Every structure is written in structure tokens, then in C-alpha cells.
Amino acid sequence: MAEPSIVSQGLELMIFGMGVVFVFLTMLVFVTGAMSRIVNKIAPEVEVPAAKPAPAPQTTGVDPQLLKVLSAAVKEHRARQK
């Protein structure tokens, strides 16, 4: 009886390996779905009330002196860039 060639042995091994992976992944999908259904029966999701949005901070306005200082700093910076 003739020995099978290395190519045919490689193809057999490839088909066997792909079959094992396919069966494993198929089982994984079904087991994961079953676990999900079991967990939902044991501990169903609880509705969490929506949190109220935080109130907007009170704005008292901008200090006029601070505004003058910031304006002068911006003008000085732009003058140095030219």
C-alpha cells in the first residue's frame, strides 16, 4: 500500500483542525447564549433612575481690572509675534 503524500496529510490535518475550531466556536456561541438567559432569569436588570443634571454655576461677571490685564498681555504677545 502506498504511503499518502505529505500534501494529502497536510490537507487532512488542516480540515481536521478547521473542523475542531468550527465545532468549538459553535458550542461557545450556544453556551454563551444559554448563560446569558440563565443570568437574566436569576438577576434581571434593575432600572436605574436618571440622574438630575447639575445646576449651572453662578456667573458673577468678569473683573474689569483682570480683563484689562489679559487684554494687555494678549496685545503684547501678538506684538512680539510680528
PDB file of N, CA, C and O in Angstrom:
ATOM      1  N   MET A   1       0.840  -1.168   0.000  1.00  0.00           N
ATOM      2  CA  MET A   1       0.000   0.000   0.000  1.00  0.00           C
ATOM      3  C   MET A   1       0.890   1.238   0.000  1.00  0.00           C
ATOM      4  O   MET A   1       1.880   1.293   0.729  1.00  0.00           O
ATOM      5  N   ALA A   2       0.550   2.203  -0.793  1.00  0.00           N
ATOM      6  CA  ALA A   2       1.365   3.398  -0.950  1.00  0.00           C
ATOM      7  C   ALA A   2       1.127   4.362   0.211  1.00  0.00           C
ATOM      8  O   ALA A   2       0.008   4.508   0.703  1.00  0.00           O
ATOM      9  N   GLU A   3       2.199   5.006   0.628  1.00  0.00           N
ATOM     10  CA  GLU A   3       2.077   5.993   1.686  1.00  0.00           C
ATOM     11  C   GLU A   3       1.417   7.257   1.133  1.00  0.00           C
ATOM     12  O   GLU A   3       1.679   7.657  -0.002  1.00  0.00           O
ATOM     13  N   PRO A   4       0.552   7.889   1.952  1.00  0.00           N
ATOM     14  CA  PRO A   4      -0.053   9.145   1.470  1.00  0.00           C
ATOM     15  C   PRO A   4       1.017  10.228   1.383  1.00  0.00           C
ATOM     16  O   PRO A   4       1.966  10.255   2.166  1.00  0.00           O
ATOM     17  N   SER A   5       0.842  11.107   0.422  1.00  0.00           N
ATOM     18  CA  SER A   5       1.845  12.168   0.253  1.00  0.00           C
ATOM     19  C   SER A   5       1.727  13.183   1.379  1.00  0.00           C
ATOM     20  O   SER A   5       0.719  13.258   2.081  1.00  0.00           O
ATOM     21  N   ILE A   6       2.780  13.949   1.524  1.00  0.00           N
ATOM     22  CA  ILE A   6       2.814  14.948   2.600  1.00  0.00           C
ATOM     23  C   ILE A   6       1.744  16.019   2.372  1.00  0.00           C
ATOM     24  O   ILE A   6       1.235  16.592   3.335  1.00  0.00           O
ATOM     25  N   VAL A   7       1.396  16.296   1.110  1.00  0.00           N
ATOM     26  CA  VAL A   7       0.361  17.292   0.804  1.00  0.00           C
ATOM     27  C   VAL A   7      -0.996  16.781   1.274  1.00  0.00           C
ATOM     28  O   VAL A   7      -1.764  17.537   1.871  1.00  0.00           O
ATOM     29  N   SER A   8      -1.302  15.524   1.018  1.00  0.00           N
ATOM     30  CA  SER A   8      -2.600  14.988   1.444  1.00  0.00           C
ATOM     31  C   SER A   8      -2.662  14.914   2.963  1.00  0.00           C
ATOM     32  O   SER A   8      -3.727  15.140   3.537  1.00  0.00           O
ATOM     33  N   GLN A   9      -1.561  14.605   3.628  1.00  0.00           N
ATOM     34  CA  GLN A   9      -1.540  14.601   5.088  1.00  0.00           C
ATOM     35  C   GLN A   9      -1.765  16.022   5.627  1.00  0.00           C
ATOM     36  O   GLN A   9      -2.473  16.215   6.616  1.00  0.00           O
ATOM     37  N   GLY A  10      -1.162  16.991   4.974  1.00  0.00           N
ATOM     38  CA  GLY A  10      -1.350  18.379   5.389  1.00  0.00           C
ATOM     39  C   GLY A  10      -2.785  18.831   5.216  1.00  0.00           C
ATOM     40  O   GLY A  10      -3.326  19.532   6.070  1.00  0.00           O
ATOM     41  N   LEU A  11      -3.411  18.429   4.101  1.00  0.00           N
ATOM     42  CA  LEU A  11      -4.813  18.787   3.875  1.00  0.00           C
ATOM     43  C   LEU A  11      -5.720  18.132   4.902  1.00  0.00           C
ATOM     44  O   LEU A  11      -6.650  18.765   5.401  1.00  0.00           O
ATOM     45  N   GLU A  12      -5.456  16.859   5.227  1.00  0.00           N
ATOM     46  CA  GLU A  12      -6.263  16.171   6.242  1.00  0.00           C
ATOM     47  C   GLU A  12      -6.143  16.885   7.587  1.00  0.00           C
ATOM     48  O   GLU A  12      -7.143  17.108   8.268  1.00  0.00           O
ATOM     49  N   LEU A  13      -4.918  17.241   7.963  1.00  0.00           N
ATOM     50  CA  LEU A  13      -4.688  17.930   9.229  1.00  0.00           C
ATOM     51  C   LEU A  13      -5.373  19.292   9.234  1.00  0.00           C
ATOM     52  O   LEU A  13      -5.943  19.688  10.251  1.00  0.00           O
ATOM     53  N   MET A  14      -5.327  20.012   8.124  1.00  0.00           N
ATOM     54  CA  MET A  14      -5.968  21.320   8.027  1.00  0.00           C
ATOM     55  C   MET A  14      -7.483  21.190   8.176  1.00  0.00           C
ATOM     56  O   MET A  14      -8.099  21.959   8.914  1.00  0.00           O
ATOM     57  N   ILE A  15      -8.083  20.233   7.490  1.00  0.00           N
ATOM     58  CA  ILE A  15      -9.539  20.045   7.568  1.00  0.00           C
ATOM     59  C   ILE A  15      -9.943  19.631   8.975  1.00  0.00           C
ATOM     60  O   ILE A  15     -10.940  20.119   9.507  1.00  0.00           O
ATOM     61  N   PHE A  16      -9.165  18.725   9.583  1.00  0.00           N
ATOM     62  CA  PHE A  16      -9.462  18.309  10.953  1.00  0.00           C
ATOM     63  C   PHE A  16      -9.377  19.498  11.906  1.00  0.00           C
ATOM     64  O   PHE A  16     -10.260  19.684  12.743  1.00  0.00           O
ATOM     65  N   GLY A  17      -8.324  20.301  11.787  1.00  0.00           N
ATOM     66  CA  GLY A  17      -8.156  21.460  12.665  1.00  0.00           C
ATOM     67  C   GLY A  17      -9.253  22.487  12.484  1.00  0.00           C
ATOM     68  O   GLY A  17      -9.766  23.033  13.461  1.00  0.00           O
ATOM     69  N   MET A  18      -9.620  22.756  11.230  1.00  0.00           N
ATOM     70  CA  MET A  18     -10.691  23.725  10.980  1.00  0.00           C
ATOM     71  C   MET A  18     -12.016  23.202  11.510  1.00  0.00           C
ATOM     72  O   MET A  18     -12.835  23.978  12.002  1.00  0.00           O
ATOM     73  N   GLY A  19     -12.235  21.902  11.416  1.00  0.00           N
ATOM     74  CA  GLY A  19     -13.463  21.303  11.957  1.00  0.00           C
ATOM     75  C   GLY A  19     -13.535  21.438  13.459  1.00  0.00           C
ATOM     76  O   GLY A  19     -14.587  21.761  14.009  1.00  0.00           O
ATOM     77  N   VAL A  20     -12.411  21.189  14.132  1.00  0.00           N
ATOM     78  CA  VAL A  20     -12.382  21.310  15.589  1.00  0.00           C
ATOM     79  C   VAL A  20     -12.661  22.743  16.001  1.00  0.00           C
ATOM     80  O   VAL A  20     -13.439  22.975  16.926  1.00  0.00           O
ATOM     81  N   VAL A  21     -12.049  23.704  15.339  1.00  0.00           N
ATOM     82  CA  VAL A  21     -12.271  25.120  15.664  1.00  0.00           C
ATOM     83  C   VAL A  21     -13.727  25.504  15.403  1.00  0.00           C
ATOM     84  O   VAL A  21     -14.329  26.208  16.214  1.00  0.00           O
ATOM     85  N   PHE A  22     -14.296  25.058  14.300  1.00  0.00           N
ATOM     86  CA  PHE A  22     -15.692  25.376  13.985  1.00  0.00           C
ATOM     87  C   PHE A  22     -16.631  24.818  15.046  1.00  0.00           C
ATOM     88  O   PHE A  22     -17.542  25.510  15.499  1.00  0.00           O
ATOM     89  N   VAL A  23     -16.410  23.564  15.446  1.00  0.00           N
ATOM     90  CA  VAL A  23     -17.271  22.950  16.469  1.00  0.00           C
ATOM     91  C   VAL A  23     -17.117  23.695  17.790  1.00  0.00           C
ATOM     92  O   VAL A  23     -18.113  23.974  18.457  1.00  0.00           O
ATOM     93  N   PHE A  24     -15.895  24.018  18.174  1.00  0.00           N
ATOM     94  CA  PHE A  24     -15.668  24.735  19.428  1.00  0.00           C
ATOM     95  C   PHE A  24     -16.356  26.096  19.422  1.00  0.00           C
ATOM     96  O   PHE A  24     -17.019  26.456  20.395  1.00  0.00           O
ATOM     97  N   LEU A  25     -16.205  26.858  18.337  1.00  0.00           N
ATOM     98  CA  LEU A  25     -16.825  28.187  18.286  1.00  0.00           C
ATOM     99  C   LEU A  25     -18.347  28.103  18.278  1.00  0.00           C
ATOM    100  O   LEU A  25     -19.016  28.952  18.867  1.00  0.00           O
ATOM    101  N   THR A  26     -18.902  27.085  17.614  1.00  0.00           N
ATOM    102  CA  THR A  26     -20.351  26.900  17.611  1.00  0.00           C
ATOM    103  C   THR A  26     -20.837  26.589  19.019  1.00  0.00           C
ATOM    104  O   THR A  26     -21.843  27.142  19.465  1.00  0.00           O
ATOM    105  N   MET A  27     -20.134  25.713  19.719  1.00  0.00           N
ATOM    106  CA  MET A  27     -20.509  25.403  21.102  1.00  0.00           C
ATOM    107  C   MET A  27     -20.387  26.641  21.977  1.00  0.00           C
ATOM    108  O   MET A  27     -21.224  26.869  22.849  1.00  0.00           O
ATOM    109  N   LEU A  28     -19.360  27.435  21.753  1.00  0.00           N
ATOM    110  CA  LEU A  28     -19.148  28.649  22.535  1.00  0.00           C
ATOM    111  C   LEU A  28     -20.314  29.623  22.372  1.00  0.00           C
ATOM    112  O   LEU A  28     -20.747  30.239  23.346  1.00  0.00           O
ATOM    113  N   VAL A  29     -20.819  29.763  21.159  1.00  0.00           N
ATOM    114  CA  VAL A  29     -21.955  30.660  20.916  1.00  0.00           C
ATOM    115  C   VAL A  29     -23.182  30.177  21.676  1.00  0.00           C
ATOM    116  O   VAL A  29     -23.861  30.974  22.325  1.00  0.00           O
ATOM    117  N   PHE A  30     -23.475  28.873  21.603  1.00  0.00           N
ATOM    118  CA  PHE A  30     -24.661  28.345  22.286  1.00  0.00           C
ATOM    119  C   PHE A  30     -24.509  28.401  23.806  1.00  0.00           C
ATOM    120  O   PHE A  30     -25.467  28.733  24.505  1.00  0.00           O
ATOM    121  N   VAL A  31     -23.337  28.086  24.322  1.00  0.00           N
ATOM    122  CA  VAL A  31     -23.127  28.121  25.772  1.00  0.00           C
ATOM    123  C   VAL A  31     -23.215  29.552  26.283  1.00  0.00           C
ATOM    124  O   VAL A  31     -23.789  29.790  27.346  1.00  0.00           O
ATOM    125  N   THR A  32     -22.658  30.509  25.547  1.00  0.00           N
ATOM    126  CA  THR A  32     -22.736  31.909  25.966  1.00  0.00           C
ATOM    127  C   THR A  32     -24.180  32.398  25.974  1.00  0.00           C
ATOM    128  O   THR A  32     -24.590  33.094  26.903  1.00  0.00           O
ATOM    129  N   GLY A  33     -24.951  32.044  24.957  1.00  0.00           N
ATOM    130  CA  GLY A  33     -26.366  32.426  24.921  1.00  0.00           C
ATOM    131  C   GLY A  33     -27.139  31.811  26.070  1.00  0.00           C
ATOM    132  O   GLY A  33     -27.976  32.476  26.678  1.00  0.00           O
ATOM    133  N   ALA A  34     -26.869  30.542  26.377  1.00  0.00           N
ATOM    134  CA  ALA A  34     -27.559  29.880  27.490  1.00  0.00           C
ATOM    135  C   ALA A  34     -27.195  30.539  28.817  1.00  0.00           C
ATOM    136  O   ALA A  34     -28.060  30.748  29.667  1.00  0.00           O
ATOM    137  N   MET A  35     -25.924  30.863  28.991  1.00  0.00           N
ATOM    138  CA  MET A  35     -25.505  31.534  30.228  1.00  0.00           C
ATOM    139  C   MET A  35     -26.182  32.890  30.363  1.00  0.00           C
ATOM    140  O   MET A  35     -26.572  33.282  31.463  1.00  0.00           O
ATOM    141  N   SER A  36     -26.324  33.601  29.267  1.00  0.00           N
ATOM    142  CA  SER A  36     -26.975  34.909  29.303  1.00  0.00           C
ATOM    143  C   SER A  36     -28.429  34.783  29.739  1.00  0.00           C
ATOM    144  O   SER A  36     -28.914  35.565  30.556  1.00  0.00           O
ATOM    145  N   ARG A  37     -29.119  33.790  29.184  1.00  0.00           N
ATOM    146  CA  ARG A  37     -30.522  33.589  29.583  1.00  0.00           C
ATOM    147  C   ARG A  37     -30.627  33.197  31.052  1.00  0.00           C
ATOM    148  O   ARG A  37     -31.523  33.673  31.750  1.00  0.00           O
ATOM    149  N   ILE A  38     -29.735  32.343  31.532  1.00  0.00           N
ATOM    150  CA  ILE A  38     -29.768  31.920  32.938  1.00  0.00           C
ATOM    151  C   ILE A  38     -29.507  33.100  33.858  1.00  0.00           C
ATOM    152  O   ILE A  38     -30.204  33.270  34.859  1.00  0.00           O
ATOM    153  N   VAL A  39     -28.518  33.913  33.535  1.00  0.00           N
ATOM    154  CA  VAL A  39     -28.195  35.064  34.384  1.00  0.00           C
ATOM    155  C   VAL A  39     -29.351  36.056  34.395  1.00  0.00           C
ATOM    156  O   VAL A  39     -29.647  36.637  35.440  1.00  0.00           O
ATOM    157  N   ASN A  40     -30.007  36.263  33.262  1.00  0.00           N
ATOM    158  CA  ASN A  40     -31.142  37.196  33.221  1.00  0.00           C
ATOM    159  C   ASN A  40     -32.320  36.675  34.030  1.00  0.00           C
ATOM    160  O   ASN A  40     -33.097  37.474  34.551  1.00  0.00           O
ATOM    161  N   LYS A  41     -32.477  35.358  34.151  1.00  0.00           N
ATOM    162  CA  LYS A  41     -33.550  34.809  34.984  1.00  0.00           C
ATOM    163  C   LYS A  41     -33.213  34.954  36.452  1.00  0.00           C
ATOM    164  O   LYS A  41     -34.088  35.260  37.263  1.00  0.00           O
ATOM    165  N   ILE A  42     -31.947  34.738  36.807  1.00  0.00           N
ATOM    166  CA  ILE A  42     -31.540  34.794  38.208  1.00  0.00           C
ATOM    167  C   ILE A  42     -31.495  36.235  38.707  1.00  0.00           C
ATOM    168  O   ILE A  42     -32.029  36.544  39.773  1.00  0.00           O
ATOM    169  N   ALA A  43     -30.867  37.106  37.946  1.00  0.00           N
ATOM    170  CA  ALA A  43     -30.696  38.501  38.365  1.00  0.00           C
ATOM    171  C   ALA A  43     -31.080  39.418  37.225  1.00  0.00           C
ATOM    172  O   ALA A  43     -30.212  39.857  36.470  1.00  0.00           O
ATOM    173  N   PRO A  44     -32.384  39.723  37.079  1.00  0.00           N
ATOM    174  CA  PRO A  44     -32.780  40.618  35.988  1.00  0.00           C
ATOM    175  C   PRO A  44     -32.234  42.022  36.211  1.00  0.00           C
ATOM    176  O   PRO A  44     -31.928  42.423  37.334  1.00  0.00           O
ATOM    177  N   GLU A  45     -32.122  42.758  35.104  1.00  0.00           N
ATOM    178  CA  GLU A  45     -31.594  44.119  35.185  1.00  0.00           C
ATOM    179  C   GLU A  45     -32.549  45.016  35.951  1.00  0.00           C
ATOM    180  O   GLU A  45     -33.768  44.890  35.834  1.00  0.00           O
ATOM    181  N   VAL A  46     -31.987  45.913  36.729  1.00  0.00           N
ATOM    182  CA  VAL A  46     -32.775  46.838  37.535  1.00  0.00           C
ATOM    183  C   VAL A  46     -32.727  48.198  36.858  1.00  0.00           C
ATOM    184  O   VAL A  46     -31.667  48.648  36.423  1.00  0.00           O
ATOM    185  N   GLU A  47     -33.887  48.850  36.770  1.00  0.00           N
ATOM    186  CA  GLU A  47     -33.958  50.184  36.180  1.00  0.00           C
ATOM    187  C   GLU A  47     -33.303  51.174  37.139  1.00  0.00           C
ATOM    188  O   GLU A  47     -33.670  51.243  38.312  1.00  0.00           O
ATOM    189  N   VAL A  48     -32.346  51.931  36.646  1.00  0.00           N
ATOM    190  CA  VAL A  48     -31.675  52.944  37.445  1.00  0.00           C
ATOM    191  C   VAL A  48     -32.260  54.292  37.054  1.00  0.00           C
ATOM    192  O   VAL A  48     -32.247  54.656  35.878  1.00  0.00           O
ATOM    193  N   PRO A  49     -32.776  55.041  38.031  1.00  0.00           N
ATOM    194  CA  PRO A  49     -33.348  56.347  37.673  1.00  0.00           C
ATOM    195  C   PRO A  49     -32.266  57.274  37.131  1.00  0.00           C
ATOM    196  O   PRO A  49     -31.114  57.242  37.564  1.00  0.00           O
ATOM    197  N   ALA A  50     -32.669  58.088  36.184  1.00  0.00           N
ATOM    198  CA  ALA A  50     -31.724  59.021  35.558  1.00  0.00           C
ATOM    199  C   ALA A  50     -31.325  60.089  36.572  1.00  0.00           C
ATOM    200  O   ALA A  50     -32.160  60.588  37.327  1.00  0.00           O
ATOM    201  N   ALA A  51     -30.063  60.425  36.579  1.00  0.00           N
ATOM    202  CA  ALA A  51     -29.553  61.442  37.496  1.00  0.00           C
ATOM    203  C   ALA A  51     -29.968  62.829  37.015  1.00  0.00           C
ATOM    204  O   ALA A  51     -30.025  63.094  35.815  1.00  0.00           O
ATOM    205  N   LYS A  52     -30.252  63.695  37.962  1.00  0.00           N
ATOM    206  CA  LYS A  52     -30.605  65.062  37.607  1.00  0.00           C
ATOM    207  C   LYS A  52     -29.343  65.785  37.161  1.00  0.00           C
ATOM    208  O   LYS A  52     -28.280  65.583  37.749  1.00  0.00           O
ATOM    209  N   PRO A  53     -29.439  66.626  36.131  1.00  0.00           N
ATOM    210  CA  PRO A  53     -28.249  67.373  35.699  1.00  0.00           C
ATOM    211  C   PRO A  53     -27.839  68.378  36.767  1.00  0.00           C
ATOM    212  O   PRO A  53     -28.688  68.937  37.461  1.00  0.00           O
ATOM    213  N   ALA A  54     -26.554  68.601  36.892  1.00  0.00           N
ATOM    214  CA  ALA A  54     -26.036  69.540  37.881  1.00  0.00           C
ATOM    215  C   ALA A  54     -26.444  70.960  37.496  1.00  0.00           C
ATOM    216  O   ALA A  54     -26.457  71.316  36.318  1.00  0.00           O
ATOM    217  N   PRO A  55     -26.770  71.750  38.486  1.00  0.00           N
ATOM    218  CA  PRO A  55     -27.152  73.138  38.165  1.00  0.00           C
ATOM    219  C   PRO A  55     -25.953  73.902  37.613  1.00  0.00           C
ATOM    220  O   PRO A  55     -24.805  73.638  37.973  1.00  0.00           O
ATOM    221  N   ALA A  56     -26.245  74.848  36.737  1.00  0.00           N
ATOM    222  CA  ALA A  56     -25.188  75.646  36.118  1.00  0.00           C
ATOM    223  C   ALA A  56     -24.565  76.542  37.187  1.00  0.00           C
ATOM    224  O   ALA A  56     -25.276  77.082  38.034  1.00  0.00           O
ATOM    225  N   PRO A  57     -23.252  76.700  37.151  1.00  0.00           N
ATOM    226  CA  PRO A  57     -22.606  77.559  38.156  1.00  0.00           C
ATOM    227  C   PRO A  57     -23.038  79.013  37.981  1.00  0.00           C
ATOM    228  O   PRO A  57     -23.298  79.470  36.868  1.00  0.00           O
ATOM    229  N   GLN A  58     -23.109  79.717  39.083  1.00  0.00           N
ATOM    230  CA  GLN A  58     -23.495  81.124  39.055  1.00  0.00           C
ATOM    231  C   GLN A  58     -22.328  81.952  38.518  1.00  0.00           C
ATOM    232  O   GLN A  58     -21.199  81.844  38.998  1.00  0.00           O
ATOM    233  N   THR A  59     -22.616  82.765  37.532  1.00  0.00           N
ATOM    234  CA  THR A  59     -21.579  83.647  36.987  1.00  0.00           C
ATOM    235  C   THR A  59     -21.822  85.045  37.526  1.00  0.00           C
ATOM    236  O   THR A  59     -22.924  85.584  37.428  1.00  0.00           O
ATOM    237  N   THR A  60     -20.781  85.619  38.092  1.00  0.00           N
ATOM    238  CA  THR A  60     -20.920  86.951  38.682  1.00  0.00           C
ATOM    239  C   THR A  60     -20.343  88.031  37.785  1.00  0.00           C
ATOM    240  O   THR A  60     -20.405  89.214  38.121  1.00  0.00           O
ATOM    241  N   GLY A  61     -19.783  87.641  36.650  1.00  0.00           N
ATOM    242  CA  GLY A  61     -19.202  88.629  35.757  1.00  0.00           C
ATOM    243  C   GLY A  61     -17.684  88.566  35.821  1.00  0.00           C
ATOM    244  O   GLY A  61     -17.110  87.813  36.608  1.00  0.00           O
ATOM    245  N   VAL A  62     -17.058  89.356  34.995  1.00  0.00           N
ATOM    246  CA  VAL A  62     -15.601  89.375  34.910  1.00  0.00           C
ATOM    247  C   VAL A  62     -15.102  90.652  35.559  1.00  0.00           C
ATOM    248  O   VAL A  62     -15.669  91.730  35.378  1.00  0.00           O
ATOM    249  N   ASP A  63     -14.035  90.504  36.313  1.00  0.00           N
ATOM    250  CA  ASP A  63     -13.411  91.652  36.960  1.00  0.00           C
ATOM    251  C   ASP A  63     -12.835  92.571  35.883  1.00  0.00           C
ATOM    252  O   ASP A  63     -12.026  92.118  35.072  1.00  0.00           O
ATOM    253  N   PRO A  64     -13.222  93.831  35.849  1.00  0.00           N
ATOM    254  CA  PRO A  64     -12.739  94.737  34.794  1.00  0.00           C
ATOM    255  C   PRO A  64     -11.219  94.896  34.786  1.00  0.00           C
ATOM    256  O   PRO A  64     -10.620  94.997  33.716  1.00  0.00           O
ATOM    257  N   GLN A  65     -10.591  94.920  35.949  1.00  0.00           N
ATOM    258  CA  GLN A  65      -9.141  95.068  36.000  1.00  0.00           C
ATOM    259  C   GLN A  65      -8.465  93.828  35.408  1.00  0.00           C
ATOM    260  O   GLN A  65      -7.477  93.946  34.683  1.00  0.00           O
ATOM    261  N   LEU A  66      -8.993  92.645  35.713  1.00  0.00           N
ATOM    262  CA  LEU A  66      -8.443  91.420  35.164  1.00  0.00           C
ATOM    263  C   LEU A  66      -8.588  91.403  33.650  1.00  0.00           C
ATOM    264  O   LEU A  66      -7.686  90.951  32.945  1.00  0.00           O
ATOM    265  N   LEU A  67      -9.711  91.889  33.148  1.00  0.00           N
ATOM    266  CA  LEU A  67      -9.933  91.945  31.710  1.00  0.00           C
ATOM    267  C   LEU A  67      -8.913  92.874  31.041  1.00  0.00           C
ATOM    268  O   LEU A  67      -8.419  92.562  29.958  1.00  0.00           O
ATOM    269  N   LYS A  68      -8.599  93.991  31.662  1.00  0.00           N
ATOM    270  CA  LYS A  68      -7.603  94.923  31.110  1.00  0.00           C
ATOM    271  C   LYS A  68      -6.214  94.275  31.084  1.00  0.00           C
ATOM    272  O   LYS A  68      -5.484  94.405  30.102  1.00  0.00           O
ATOM    273  N   VAL A  69      -5.856  93.582  32.158  1.00  0.00           N
ATOM    274  CA  VAL A  69      -4.542  92.938  32.232  1.00  0.00           C
ATOM    275  C   VAL A  69      -4.421  91.856  31.167  1.00  0.00           C
ATOM    276  O   VAL A  69      -3.390  91.751  30.504  1.00  0.00           O
ATOM    277  N   LEU A  70      -5.473  91.049  30.999  1.00  0.00           N
ATOM    278  CA  LEU A  70      -5.451  89.990  29.994  1.00  0.00           C
ATOM    279  C   LEU A  70      -5.379  90.568  28.587  1.00  0.00           C
ATOM    280  O   LEU A  70      -4.656  90.045  27.740  1.00  0.00           O
ATOM    281  N   SER A  71      -6.111  91.628  28.333  1.00  0.00           N
ATOM    282  CA  SER A  71      -6.070  92.268  27.015  1.00  0.00           C
ATOM    283  C   SER A  71      -4.675  92.795  26.712  1.00  0.00           C
ATOM    284  O   SER A  71      -4.173  92.623  25.602  1.00  0.00           O
ATOM    285  N   ALA A  72      -4.045  93.438  27.698  1.00  0.00           N
ATOM    286  CA  ALA A  72      -2.698  93.962  27.504  1.00  0.00           C
ATOM    287  C   ALA A  72      -1.709  92.825  27.245  1.00  0.00           C
ATOM    288  O   ALA A  72      -0.804  92.972  26.424  1.00  0.00           O
ATOM    289  N   ALA A  73      -1.868  91.701  27.931  1.00  0.00           N
ATOM    290  CA  ALA A  73      -0.963  90.567  27.738  1.00  0.00           C
ATOM    291  C   ALA A  73      -1.114  89.988  26.343  1.00  0.00           C
ATOM    292  O   ALA A  73      -0.123  89.622  25.712  1.00  0.00           O
ATOM    293  N   VAL A  74      -2.350  89.901  25.855  1.00  0.00           N
ATOM    294  CA  VAL A  74      -2.578  89.373  24.510  1.00  0.00           C
ATOM    295  C   VAL A  74      -1.990  90.308  23.469  1.00  0.00           C
ATOM    296  O   VAL A  74      -1.357  89.854  22.517  1.00  0.00           O
ATOM    297  N   LYS A  75      -2.191  91.612  23.639  1.00  0.00           N
ATOM    298  CA  LYS A  75      -1.629  92.586  22.692  1.00  0.00           C
ATOM    299  C   LYS A  75      -0.107  92.509  22.665  1.00  0.00           C
ATOM    300  O   LYS A  75       0.500  92.556  21.595  1.00  0.00           O
ATOM    301  N   GLU A  76       0.508  92.390  23.834  1.00  0.00           N
ATOM    302  CA  GLU A  76       1.966  92.284  23.911  1.00  0.00           C
ATOM    303  C   GLU A  76       2.466  91.013  23.227  1.00  0.00           C
ATOM    304  O   GLU A  76       3.474  91.034  22.522  1.00  0.00           O
ATOM    305  N   HIS A  77       1.766  89.928  23.437  1.00  0.00           N
ATOM    306  CA  HIS A  77       2.156  88.654  22.819  1.00  0.00           C
ATOM    307  C   HIS A  77       2.069  88.741  21.301  1.00  0.00           C
ATOM    308  O   HIS A  77       2.976  88.304  20.593  1.00  0.00           O
ATOM    309  N   ARG A  78       0.962  89.314  20.800  1.00  0.00           N
ATOM    310  CA  ARG A  78       0.794  89.443  19.344  1.00  0.00           C
ATOM    311  C   ARG A  78       1.830  90.394  18.746  1.00  0.00           C
ATOM    312  O   ARG A  78       2.289  90.190  17.622  1.00  0.00           O
ATOM    313  N   ALA A  79       2.196  91.433  19.500  1.00  0.00           N
ATOM    314  CA  ALA A  79       3.202  92.376  19.001  1.00  0.00           C
ATOM    315  C   ALA A  79       4.565  91.688  18.891  1.00  0.00           C
ATOM    316  O   ALA A  79       5.316  91.963  17.955  1.00  0.00           O
ATOM    317  N   ARG A  80       4.887  90.816  19.812  1.00  0.00           N
ATOM    318  CA  ARG A  80       6.180  90.101  19.763  1.00  0.00           C
ATOM    319  C   ARG A  80       6.203  89.063  18.653  1.00  0.00           C
ATOM    320  O   ARG A  80       7.273  88.732  18.142  1.00  0.00           O
ATOM    321  N   GLN A  81       5.044  88.545  18.272  1.00  0.00           N
ATOM    322  CA  GLN A  81       4.990  87.532  17.218  1.00  0.00           C
ATOM    323  C   GLN A  81       5.258  88.113  15.848  1.00  0.00           C
ATOM    324  O   GLN A  81       5.674  87.383  14.949  1.00  0.00           O
ATOM    325  N   LYS A  82       5.032  89.413  15.656  1.00  0.00           N
ATOM    326  CA  LYS A  82       5.206  90.061  14.340  1.00  0.00           C
ATOM    327  C   LYS A  82       6.606  90.409  14.058  1.00  0.00           C
ATOM    328  O   LYS A  82       6.905  90.956  12.996  1.00  0.00           O
TER     329      LYS A  82
END
